[in-house]
Amino acid sequence: MAPTCSAKLSLQPAESVAAAASKFKGRLSKWLRSAERSDSPAKRLGKGYLAYTVGDTTSAAVSGYLEKQGRHHGYAARPLPPVLVETFPNAGSDAGLDAAHSIGMLRYHLVFGTAYRRGIFTPDEAVPILQAWHGIEPQYQFVLLKASFVPDHVHLAIRIHPAVKPLALATELMNVAQQVMFEQFPEIIIRYGSNRLWENGTYIGGFGDVTSHAVQSAIARWRTAPDQLPDELLPTRPTA
């Protein structure tokens, strides 16, 4: 097995994985040159990298959590539940989300709350918003994996390109949804007396096939057996 380096990094939502990887590799190369006591400009690291998100929960847990939002908030018993949950099975394809020479499996859980947590959404409003979000996927280099609408907030599971800044994408998604509501459903906005759709701020959390704790433990084991890369450090391609 060729020499490899693995690390668990914590990023601000406003920073892209590609930028963080570039900084990390640059500093690591500088340290390697220093350790070798060499002034040679030759690169110590290859061009590419594998980057994937982890968190306190797994992909399966996030998907299950989004699936049960209607029951969790007490809407499931209604004759016409104001809930829409959609899974997008084709979103697990590559879809142009890998950077040059690199592989990124970057998944995030986003939560948007309506202004003053007012009950605005039903499936009638959720469907055109989802259509608008799908329409900007190529431009903003992301794919929707799953969406869950309840009246006063929305959960999204998404996958992004390494160059995408999660916070910037979340802001764009919120702006697009607000534009849909203002243009197609102005009576709803007027009824609730607000000049904006969303509450300020959003939740952004990474997730993957394994938890942060599992990856941390795998790296610790790897230190004692560097020739045996733990399975946790080689995640599979996302399928949902």
Residue pairs with C-beta under 8 A, 6 or more apart in sequence:
1 227
1 229
4 229
5 28
5 45
6 219
6 222
6 229
6 233
7 24
7 219
8 54
8 212
8 215
8 216
8 219
9 20
9 24
11 17
11 20
12 167
13 165
13 166
13 167
13 170
13 204
14 165
14 166
14 167
14 168
15 165
16 162
16 163
16 164
16 165
17 51
17 104
17 106
17 162
17 163
18 99
18 102
18 162
18 163
19 163
21 49
21 51
21 102
21 162
25 45
25 49
28 44
28 45
29 43
29 44
29 45
32 44
32 45
33 39
33 40
33 44
46 101
47 100
47 101
47 102
48 101
48 102
48 103
49 102
49 103
50 102
50 103
50 104
50 105
51 102
51 103
51 104
51 105
51 106
51 162
52 104
52 105
52 106
52 208
52 209
52 235
53 105
53 106
53 107
53 108
53 206
53 207
53 208
54 206
54 207
54 208
54 210
54 211
54 212
54 214
54 215
55 109
55 205
55 206
55 207
55 208
55 211
55 212
56 205
56 211
56 212
57 65
57 207
57 211
58 207
58 208
58 209
58 210
58 211
59 107
59 207
59 208
59 209
59 238
59 240
61 207
62 109
62 146
62 157
62 207
63 87
63 145
63 146
63 157
63 240
65 155
66 85
66 146
66 147
66 148
66 155
66 157
67 85
67 146
67 148
69 83
69 85
69 148
69 150
69 155
70 76
70 81
70 83
70 85
70 150
73 150
75 81
75 82
75 83
75 150
75 151
76 83
82 119
82 121
82 122
82 123
82 150
82 151
83 123
83 148
83 149
83 150
84 121
84 122
84 123
84 126
84 127
84 130
84 147
84 148
84 149
85 146
85 147
85 148
85 149
86 130
86 146
86 147
86 148
87 145
87 146
87 240
88 143
88 144
88 145
88 146
88 147
89 240
91 143
91 144
91 145
91 159
91 240
92 145
92 237
92 238
92 239
92 240
95 137
95 143
95 159
96 138
96 141
96 161
97 104
97 106
97 141
97 142
97 143
97 159
97 160
97 161
98 104
98 161
98 162
99 161
99 162
99 163
102 162
104 160
104 161
104 162
105 159
105 208
105 235
105 237
105 238
106 159
106 160
106 161
106 162
106 164
106 206
107 145
107 157
107 158
107 159
107 160
107 206
107 207
107 208
107 238
108 157
108 158
108 159
108 160
108 166
108 204
108 205
108 206
108 207
109 155
109 156
109 157
109 203
109 204
109 205
109 206
109 207
110 155
110 156
110 157
110 158
110 166
110 170
110 173
110 202
110 203
110 204
111 153
111 154
111 155
111 156
111 202
111 203
112 153
112 154
112 156
112 170
112 173
112 174
112 177
112 198
112 199
112 202
113 152
113 153
113 198
113 199
113 202
114 120
114 121
114 151
114 152
114 153
114 197
114 198
114 199
115 192
115 194
115 196
115 197
115 198
115 199
116 192
116 194
116 199
117 152
117 153
117 199
118 152
118 192
118 194
119 151
119 152
120 151
120 152
120 181
120 188
120 192
120 197
121 149
121 150
121 151
121 152
121 154
122 151
123 149
125 149
125 180
125 181
125 184
125 185
125 188
126 147
126 149
126 154
128 180
128 184
129 149
129 176
129 177
129 180
129 181
130 144
130 147
132 176
132 177
132 179
132 180
133 144
133 147
133 173
133 176
133 177
134 144
136 172
136 176
137 143
137 144
140 164
140 169
140 172
141 160
141 161
141 163
141 164
142 158
142 159
142 160
142 161
142 164
142 169
143 158
143 159
144 156
144 157
144 158
145 157
145 158
145 159
145 238
145 240
146 155
146 156
146 157
146 240
147 154
147 155
147 156
147 157
148 154
148 155
148 156
154 177
156 173
157 207
158 169
159 238
160 166
160 169
166 204
167 204
170 202
170 204
174 197
174 198
174 202
177 197
177 198
178 196
178 197
178 198
181 188
181 189
181 197
182 189
182 197
189 195
189 197
208 235
209 235
209 236
209 238
210 232
210 235
214 232
215 232
215 233
217 232
218 230
218 231
218 232
218 233
219 230
219 233
221 230
222 228
222 229
222 230
222 233
